[in-house]
């Protein structure tokens, strides 16, 4: 068989010794071939190299199953295990037609979950079972999960997962597909997902970790960002002239009458940039700004309404509690929420072409607001460089494109990313709320300087002008984690506006905006509601 149809494996870098009535997997991973998995009890052997994806092959011509599609072959270097996989066009199942160790097979229909196809094969040996789950990543690769548990979701540490390395490498910058798979295995249980990945992480959460960006995102979603702060590369602090700092609300009041579009950015990995943005919302709403365009909302389609209603809030970054809090707070003030991200129209482009394509489509989507309401006053909240006011290194940012579309509209960008290190690690400037820094900046019209937060998510534990509703947490109650879920028309809007494990709670009192309806949910260690 040709090498390009090898099932290539990657396995966890530790060993398990399980009960005698279960499979005993013994394996080692040094980063070099071979990788071996063996069950002494059942003579079950896999071998492979250090790569991790296995490929489709075109239809297998030597089979008499003319209507079936050949997928891939797996075999060990010494041919002790050979398996050919097919999809049956009649029964819509995935099945194995040959295996040298003659395990009995059950074939279970494939089904869709969250747009990811999943196949399942069950090996029977005496009274024990081996489940193989295949998650289709795209048209040429799968993620494979092997488990000996009857319910593969119950015990994550009894899984061997194949395919993580290449999937992470491919999706490191935009890992939404990877998170969909994690949610398929462990639905919204970010603590379990983190523990799962930690078993693979040879770099032990250093900046060299292949899993670094994934862990950052999972920790922010889990409300435990302090765990991962050291993974984000530290930028050199930029010196500022403290005489040019101004009160944020006074500054907004002074200039907002002449502004048509206010743009603010966030540093995606730092949730405090979302909280700082909340300080401007009420004042801007009072000044007549009624539309809030958000990068995190799912990309709009032609059939979609311009406005995303509160009950339809979703999105990649919304899974982080402060982002959900910020959006729900804005909705409670009466803002109309508008999505503007591009919907993979630029997927086949590379590098600068992809960036310019994405920013252009973002700008055109924001421009649709003025087809809907010609007198609209708009706030845009996006990430990083999209709101820069000049083209840089041939990258034409979303703000630049929007200004080309509307040359007579006054657009004003306030950045949070350039001076992100100020007050991040220590109190450089004493302050209790963000200040505006006005300087002759080629990137932004002004910048926000953040207060120092001793611990991330400090803002939930200290009352402020808008975090003014007290919630007492009964810490004597038996629970593993707590979530606060927004409620609209008696319906839960899943994305929590607060989340923490009991162990990481910073106190027994938290604060939320008083005009958000909510439900407090307690969960056990298995992420089940109590």
C-alpha positions as CSV (number, residue, x, y, z in Angstrom):
1,X,0.0,0.0,0.0
2,X,1.2,3.5,-0.8
3,X,2.6,5.6,2.0
4,X,0.2,8.5,1.2
5,X,-2.7,6.5,2.5
6,X,-1.1,5.7,5.9
7,X,-3.2,6.4,9.0
8,X,-0.7,8.7,10.7
9,X,-1.1,8.9,14.5
10,X,-0.2,11.1,17.3
11,X,-0.8,10.0,20.9
12,X,-0.7,11.4,24.4
13,X,2.7,11.5,26.0
14,X,2.0,9.6,29.1
15,X,0.8,6.1,30.2
16,X,-2.4,4.8,31.7
17,X,-2.9,1.7,33.8
18,X,-6.6,0.9,33.8
19,X,-8.8,-1.8,35.4
20,X,-8.2,-5.3,34.1
21,X,-11.6,-5.5,32.5
22,X,-10.8,-2.5,30.3
23,X,-8.3,-2.0,27.6
24,X,-4.8,-1.3,28.8
25,X,-3.2,1.2,26.4
26,X,0.6,1.5,26.6
27,X,2.3,3.9,24.3
28,X,5.1,6.3,24.1
29,X,5.6,9.6,22.3
30,X,9.0,11.2,21.9
31,X,8.2,13.4,18.9
32,X,10.0,10.8,16.6
33,X,8.7,7.7,15.0
34,X,7.6,5.2,15.8
35,X,4.5,5.9,17.9
36,X,3.0,2.7,19.3
37,X,-0.3,1.9,21.1
38,X,-0.8,-1.7,22.3
39,X,-3.3,-3.6,24.4
40,X,-1.7,-6.6,26.1
41,X,-5.1,-8.0,27.0
42,X,-6.5,-8.0,23.4
43,X,-3.4,-8.0,21.2
44,X,-4.4,-4.6,19.8
45,X,-1.6,-2.8,18.1
46,X,-1.3,0.5,16.2
47,X,1.9,1.9,14.8
48,X,2.4,5.1,12.9
49,X,4.7,8.1,12.3
50,X,4.7,11.5,14.0
51,X,2.2,13.1,11.6
52,X,-1.4,13.0,12.5
53,X,-3.8,13.3,9.6
54,X,-5.0,10.5,7.4
55,X,-6.1,11.1,3.9
56,X,-8.9,10.2,1.5
57,X,-8.0,8.1,-1.5
58,X,-10.1,8.0,-4.7
59,X,-12.5,5.2,-5.1
60,X,-11.0,1.8,-4.5
61,X,-11.1,0.0,-7.8
62,X,-10.4,-3.5,-6.6
63,X,-13.5,-3.9,-4.5
64,X,-16.7,-5.4,-5.7
65,X,-18.7,-2.8,-3.8
66,X,-19.2,-0.6,-6.8
67,X,-21.4,2.0,-5.1
68,X,-19.3,2.4,-2.1
69,X,-16.6,5.1,-1.6
70,X,-13.2,4.1,-0.4
71,X,-11.9,6.4,2.4
72,X,-8.5,5.3,3.7
73,X,-6.4,2.4,4.8
74,X,-4.6,2.0,8.1
75,X,-1.9,-0.6,8.8
76,X,1.1,-1.1,11.1
77,X,4.7,-1.3,9.8
78,X,4.7,-5.0,10.4
79,X,1.3,-5.5,8.8
80,X,-0.2,-6.8,12.1
81,X,-3.3,-4.6,11.6
82,X,-4.7,-3.8,8.2
83,X,-8.1,-2.1,7.8
84,X,-9.9,-0.7,4.7
85,X,-12.6,1.8,5.3
86,X,-15.6,2.5,3.1
87,X,-18.8,4.6,3.1
88,X,-21.8,2.6,2.0
89,X,-24.0,4.6,-0.4
90,X,-27.0,2.5,0.5
91,X,-26.9,2.4,4.3
92,X,-25.0,5.7,4.8
93,X,-22.6,4.1,7.2
94,X,-18.9,3.8,7.7
95,X,-17.5,0.3,7.9
96,X,-14.4,-1.8,7.9
97,X,-14.1,-4.7,5.5
98,X,-10.9,-6.3,6.7
99,X,-8.9,-6.5,9.9
100,X,-6.2,-9.1,10.6
101,X,-7.0,-9.4,14.3
102,X,-10.6,-10.3,13.5
103,X,-12.4,-8.1,15.9
104,X,-16.2,-8.2,15.5
105,X,-17.6,-5.0,14.2
106,X,-20.8,-3.0,14.6
107,X,-21.6,-0.3,12.1
108,X,-23.4,2.8,13.3
109,X,-25.0,5.3,10.9
110,X,-23.2,8.6,10.5
111,X,-24.9,11.8,11.6
112,X,-24.3,15.6,11.7
113,X,-23.6,17.6,14.8
114,X,-22.9,21.3,14.5
115,X,-22.0,20.9,10.8
116,X,-19.3,18.3,11.6
117,X,-19.9,14.8,10.3
118,X,-19.2,12.1,12.8
119,X,-18.8,8.3,12.2
120,X,-18.6,5.7,14.9
121,X,-17.3,2.1,14.8
122,X,-17.6,-0.3,17.7
123,X,-15.2,-3.2,18.1
124,X,-16.5,-6.1,20.3
125,X,-14.2,-8.4,22.0
126,X,-15.8,-10.8,24.6
127,X,-17.6,-8.5,27.0
128,X,-15.5,-5.3,26.2
129,X,-15.9,-2.6,23.6
130,X,-13.7,-0.3,21.7
131,X,-15.3,2.8,20.2
132,X,-13.7,4.6,17.3
133,X,-15.2,8.1,16.6
134,X,-14.2,9.9,13.4
135,X,-14.9,13.7,13.1
136,X,-14.6,14.9,9.5
137,X,-12.6,18.1,9.5
138,X,-12.7,18.7,5.8
139,X,-12.8,16.7,2.6
140,X,-9.4,15.2,3.2
141,X,-9.0,14.6,6.9
142,X,-10.5,13.3,10.1
143,X,-10.0,13.6,13.8
144,X,-10.1,10.2,15.4
145,X,-11.0,9.4,19.0
146,X,-10.5,5.9,20.5
147,X,-12.1,5.0,23.7
148,X,-13.1,1.9,25.6
149,X,-15.9,3.6,27.5
150,X,-19.5,2.8,26.7
151,X,-20.2,6.5,26.9
152,X,-17.1,8.2,25.3
153,X,-18.0,11.6,26.7
154,X,-17.9,10.4,30.3
155,X,-14.3,9.8,30.9
156,X,-12.0,12.0,28.9
157,X,-8.8,10.5,30.3
158,X,-9.6,7.1,28.8
159,X,-9.4,8.6,25.3
160,X,-6.7,8.5,22.7
161,X,-7.1,11.3,20.2
162,X,-5.5,11.2,16.8
163,X,-5.2,14.3,14.6
164,X,-4.8,17.1,17.1
165,X,-1.4,18.3,16.0
166,X,-2.1,19.1,12.4
167,X,-5.5,20.4,13.2
168,X,-4.0,22.8,15.7
169,X,-1.3,23.9,13.3
170,X,-3.8,24.6,10.6
171,X,-6.3,26.4,12.8
172,X,-4.0,28.1,15.2
173,X,-5.0,31.7,14.1
174,X,-8.7,31.0,13.5
175,X,-9.4,27.8,15.5
176,X,-13.2,27.8,15.2
177,X,-13.3,24.4,13.6
178,X,-11.1,22.9,16.3
179,X,-13.4,24.3,19.0
180,X,-16.4,22.9,17.3
181,X,-14.8,19.4,17.6
182,X,-13.9,20.0,21.3
183,X,-17.5,21.0,21.9
184,X,-18.7,17.9,20.1
185,X,-16.6,15.8,22.5
186,X,-17.1,18.0,25.6
187,X,-20.0,20.4,25.1
188,X,-19.2,23.8,26.5
189,X,-17.2,22.2,29.3
190,X,-14.1,24.4,29.0
191,X,-12.5,23.2,32.2
192,X,-12.6,19.6,30.8
193,X,-11.4,20.8,27.4
194,X,-8.4,22.5,29.1
195,X,-7.6,19.4,31.1
196,X,-7.8,17.3,28.0
197,X,-5.4,19.5,26.1
198,X,-3.0,19.7,29.0
199,X,-2.4,15.9,28.7
200,X,-1.0,16.5,25.2
201,X,1.1,19.6,26.0
202,X,4.7,18.6,26.1
203,X,5.8,22.2,26.4
204,X,4.0,22.5,29.7
205,X,2.3,25.8,28.8
206,X,5.4,27.7,27.7
207,X,5.4,30.2,24.9
208,X,6.7,27.3,22.7
209,X,3.5,25.3,23.2
210,X,1.7,24.3,20.1
211,X,-1.5,24.7,22.0
212,X,-0.7,28.2,23.2
213,X,-3.4,30.2,21.3
214,X,-6.0,27.5,21.9
215,X,-5.3,27.5,25.6
216,X,-5.6,31.3,25.7
217,X,-9.0,31.2,24.1
218,X,-10.2,28.3,26.3
219,X,-9.0,30.0,29.5
220,X,-10.7,33.3,28.5
221,X,-13.9,31.4,27.7
222,X,-13.6,29.6,31.1
223,X,-13.2,32.8,33.0
224,X,-9.7,31.7,34.1
225,X,-7.4,33.9,32.1
226,X,-4.8,34.3,34.8
227,X,-3.8,30.7,34.1
228,X,-2.5,31.6,30.7
229,X,-1.4,35.2,30.8
230,X,2.3,34.3,30.5
231,X,1.6,32.7,27.1
232,X,1.0,36.0,25.4
233,X,4.1,37.6,24.1
234,X,5.0,40.7,26.1
235,X,5.3,43.8,24.1
236,X,7.7,46.6,25.1
237,X,6.0,49.3,27.0
238,X,5.6,52.6,25.1
239,X,6.2,55.7,27.1
240,X,3.4,58.2,27.2
241,X,3.0,61.8,28.2
242,X,0.8,61.7,31.2
243,X,-0.2,65.4,30.7
244,X,-2.2,64.3,27.6
245,X,-4.5,62.0,29.6
246,X,-8.1,63.0,29.8
247,X,-11.3,61.9,31.4
248,X,-13.1,59.5,29.1
249,X,-16.6,60.7,29.5
250,X,-15.7,64.4,29.2
251,X,-13.7,63.6,26.0
252,X,-16.6,61.7,24.5
253,X,-19.0,64.5,25.3
254,X,-16.7,67.1,23.8
255,X,-16.2,65.5,20.4
256,X,-19.2,63.1,19.8
257,X,-21.6,65.6,18.2
258,X,-19.3,65.9,15.2
259,X,-18.6,62.2,14.8
260,X,-20.7,59.9,12.6
261,X,-18.8,56.6,13.3
262,X,-16.8,55.8,16.4
263,X,-14.5,52.9,16.2
264,X,-13.0,51.0,19.1
265,X,-10.8,48.0,19.1
266,X,-10.0,45.1,21.5
267,X,-7.1,42.9,22.0
268,X,-8.8,39.6,21.5
269,X,-6.8,37.8,24.2
270,X,-7.3,40.4,26.9
271,X,-10.9,40.5,28.1
272,X,-10.3,43.7,30.1
273,X,-10.4,45.6,26.7
274,X,-14.0,44.5,26.4
275,X,-14.8,45.7,29.9
276,X,-13.1,49.1,29.3
277,X,-15.3,49.6,26.2
278,X,-18.4,49.3,28.4
279,X,-17.5,52.7,30.0
280,X,-18.3,54.5,26.8
281,X,-21.6,52.9,25.9
282,X,-24.1,54.8,28.0
283,X,-22.6,58.2,27.2
284,X,-22.6,57.4,23.5
285,X,-26.1,56.1,23.6
286,X,-27.2,59.4,25.2
287,X,-25.4,61.2,22.4
288,X,-27.6,59.5,19.7
289,X,-25.4,56.6,18.7
290,X,-27.9,53.7,18.2
291,X,-26.1,51.1,16.1
292,X,-23.3,48.8,17.5
293,X,-21.5,46.8,14.8
294,X,-19.6,43.8,16.3
295,X,-16.9,41.7,14.7
296,X,-17.8,38.7,16.9
297,X,-21.3,38.2,15.6
298,X,-21.7,35.5,12.9
299,X,-21.1,36.9,9.4
300,X,-24.3,38.2,7.8
301,X,-25.9,36.4,4.9
302,X,-28.2,37.8,2.2
303,X,-31.3,36.4,3.9
304,X,-30.3,37.8,7.3
305,X,-31.8,40.9,8.8
306,X,-29.4,43.8,9.3
307,X,-30.1,43.7,13.1
308,X,-29.2,40.8,15.3
309,X,-31.9,40.4,18.0
310,X,-30.8,39.7,21.6
311,X,-32.1,36.2,21.5
312,X,-29.9,35.4,18.5
313,X,-26.7,36.6,20.0
314,X,-23.8,34.1,19.3
315,X,-20.3,34.2,18.0
316,X,-16.8,33.0,18.6
317,X,-15.7,35.7,21.1
318,X,-19.1,35.8,22.8
319,X,-18.2,32.6,24.6
320,X,-15.8,34.6,26.7
321,X,-17.9,35.9,29.7
322,X,-16.9,39.6,29.5
323,X,-17.7,39.8,25.8
324,X,-21.1,38.3,26.4
325,X,-21.6,40.8,29.3
326,X,-20.6,43.7,27.1
327,X,-23.0,42.8,24.3
328,X,-25.9,42.1,26.7
329,X,-25.2,45.4,28.5
330,X,-25.3,47.3,25.1
331,X,-28.5,45.6,24.2
332,X,-30.0,46.6,27.5
333,X,-29.2,50.3,26.7
334,X,-31.2,50.0,23.4
335,X,-28.3,49.5,20.9
336,X,-29.2,47.8,17.7
337,X,-26.6,45.0,17.2
338,X,-25.2,44.6,13.6
339,X,-22.8,41.8,12.4
340,X,-20.2,42.8,9.9
341,X,-17.6,40.0,9.6
342,X,-16.9,38.4,6.2
343,X,-18.2,34.9,5.7
344,X,-15.2,33.1,4.2
345,X,-15.5,34.9,0.9
346,X,-11.7,35.3,1.1
347,X,-10.9,31.7,2.1
348,X,-9.0,30.9,-1.1
349,X,-6.8,34.0,-0.9
350,X,-3.4,34.1,1.0
351,X,-1.5,36.7,3.0
352,X,-2.1,40.4,2.2
353,X,-4.7,39.6,-0.4
354,X,-6.8,37.7,2.2
355,X,-6.4,40.6,4.7
356,X,-7.5,43.3,2.2
357,X,-10.4,41.1,1.0
358,X,-11.6,40.6,4.6
359,X,-11.3,44.3,5.6
360,X,-13.1,45.4,2.4
361,X,-16.1,43.1,3.0
362,X,-16.2,44.2,6.7
363,X,-16.5,47.8,5.5
364,X,-19.2,47.0,2.9
365,X,-21.2,45.2,5.6
366,X,-21.0,48.2,7.9
367,X,-22.0,50.5,5.0
368,X,-25.3,48.6,4.8
369,X,-26.4,50.4,7.9
370,X,-26.6,53.6,5.9
371,X,-28.8,51.9,3.3
372,X,-31.1,51.1,6.3
373,X,-30.8,54.4,8.1
374,X,-29.2,57.4,6.3
375,X,-28.9,59.4,9.5
376,X,-27.4,56.6,11.6
377,X,-24.7,57.2,14.2
378,X,-22.7,54.1,14.5
379,X,-20.2,52.5,16.9
380,X,-17.9,49.8,15.6
381,X,-16.2,47.4,18.0
382,X,-13.6,45.2,16.3
383,X,-10.2,43.7,16.7
384,X,-6.7,45.1,16.6
385,X,-5.6,46.8,13.3
386,X,-9.0,46.9,11.5
387,X,-9.7,50.4,12.8
388,X,-6.4,52.0,11.9
389,X,-6.9,55.2,10.0
390,X,-4.2,54.8,7.4
391,X,-3.1,52.0,5.0
392,X,0.0,50.3,6.4
393,X,2.4,48.0,4.5
394,X,-0.2,47.8,1.7
395,X,-2.8,46.5,4.1
396,X,-5.9,48.7,3.6
397,X,-7.8,48.4,6.8
398,X,-11.6,48.3,7.2
399,X,-11.7,51.9,8.5
400,X,-9.8,53.1,5.5
401,X,-12.2,51.3,3.1
402,X,-15.2,52.7,4.9
403,X,-13.8,56.2,4.7
404,X,-13.4,55.7,0.9
405,X,-17.1,54.7,0.7
406,X,-18.2,57.7,2.8
407,X,-15.6,60.5,2.3
408,X,-17.9,63.0,3.9
409,X,-18.5,61.1,7.1
410,X,-16.4,61.8,10.2
411,X,-14.9,58.5,11.4
412,X,-12.9,58.5,14.7
413,X,-10.8,55.5,15.9
414,X,-9.9,54.9,19.5
415,X,-7.4,52.1,20.1
416,X,-6.7,49.9,23.1
417,X,-4.0,47.7,21.6
418,X,-1.0,50.0,21.1
419,X,-0.5,50.8,24.8
420,X,-1.7,47.4,26.1
421,X,1.3,46.9,28.4
422,X,0.6,50.1,30.3
423,X,-1.0,49.2,33.7
424,X,-1.2,45.6,32.6
425,X,1.4,44.2,35.0
426,X,1.7,47.0,37.5
427,X,0.3,50.3,38.5
428,X,2.1,52.7,36.1
429,X,-0.7,55.3,36.3
430,X,-3.2,55.4,39.3
431,X,-6.7,55.3,37.9
432,X,-10.0,53.6,38.5
433,X,-11.5,53.8,35.0
434,X,-10.0,54.1,31.5
435,X,-8.6,57.4,30.4
436,X,-8.2,58.8,26.9
437,X,-4.7,59.5,25.6
438,X,-4.6,62.1,22.9
439,X,-1.4,62.3,20.9
440,X,-0.2,62.7,17.3
441,X,-0.7,59.0,16.6
442,X,-0.4,57.7,13.0
443,X,-2.5,54.6,13.7
444,X,-5.4,55.9,15.9
445,X,-7.1,59.2,16.5
446,X,-6.8,58.5,20.3
447,X,-6.1,55.6,22.6
448,X,-7.6,54.2,25.8
449,X,-5.3,53.6,28.7
450,X,-6.6,50.8,31.0
451,X,-6.7,50.8,34.8
452,X,-4.6,48.1,36.4
453,X,-6.6,45.0,37.3
454,X,-4.7,42.9,39.9
455,X,-6.5,39.8,38.7
456,X,-8.4,39.3,35.6
457,X,-12.2,39.4,36.1
458,X,-11.6,41.9,39.0
459,X,-14.4,43.9,37.5
460,X,-17.0,41.4,38.6
461,X,-16.1,41.9,42.2
462,X,-16.1,45.7,42.4
463,X,-19.2,47.8,42.0
464,X,-19.0,50.6,39.4
465,X,-21.4,53.1,37.7
466,X,-22.9,50.3,35.6
467,X,-21.9,47.2,37.5
468,X,-24.4,48.1,40.2
469,X,-26.5,44.9,40.9
470,X,-25.2,42.7,43.7
471,X,-25.4,38.9,43.5
472,X,-24.5,36.9,46.7
473,X,-22.9,33.5,45.9
474,X,-23.6,30.8,48.5
475,X,-20.1,29.4,48.8
476,X,-21.3,27.0,51.4
477,X,-23.3,25.3,48.7
478,X,-21.8,22.1,47.1
479,X,-20.9,22.9,43.5
480,X,-17.9,22.8,41.2
481,X,-18.6,25.8,39.0
482,X,-21.1,28.7,38.6
483,X,-22.5,30.4,35.5
484,X,-24.8,33.4,35.2
485,X,-26.9,33.2,32.1
486,X,-28.8,36.2,30.6
487,X,-32.6,35.7,30.2
488,X,-34.7,37.4,27.5
489,X,-38.5,36.7,27.2
490,X,-38.1,33.8,29.7
491,X,-35.5,32.3,27.3
492,X,-31.9,31.5,28.3
493,X,-29.3,33.2,26.1
494,X,-26.6,30.5,26.5
495,X,-23.4,32.5,26.5
496,X,-22.8,33.2,30.2
497,X,-22.1,36.8,31.4
498,X,-20.1,35.3,34.3
499,X,-18.4,32.0,34.8
500,X,-16.0,30.7,37.4
501,X,-15.1,27.5,39.1
502,X,-15.8,27.6,42.9
503,X,-12.0,27.3,43.5
504,X,-11.3,30.5,41.5
505,X,-14.0,32.7,42.9
506,X,-12.4,35.9,44.3
507,X,-15.2,36.4,46.8
508,X,-18.8,35.6,47.6
509,X,-20.2,38.8,45.9
510,X,-20.3,39.7,42.2
511,X,-21.8,42.7,40.5
512,X,-23.6,42.9,37.1
513,X,-25.5,45.7,35.3
514,X,-28.9,46.0,37.0
515,X,-30.9,46.0,33.8
516,X,-29.9,42.6,32.6
517,X,-32.2,39.7,33.5
518,X,-30.3,36.6,34.5
519,X,-30.3,33.1,36.0
520,X,-27.6,31.7,38.3
521,X,-26.7,28.1,37.4
522,X,-24.6,25.8,39.6
523,X,-22.8,22.8,38.0
524,X,-21.0,19.7,39.2
525,X,-17.6,18.5,38.2
526,X,-19.1,16.8,35.1
527,X,-20.6,20.1,33.9
528,X,-24.1,19.0,34.8
529,X,-26.6,21.4,36.3
530,X,-27.3,20.9,40.0
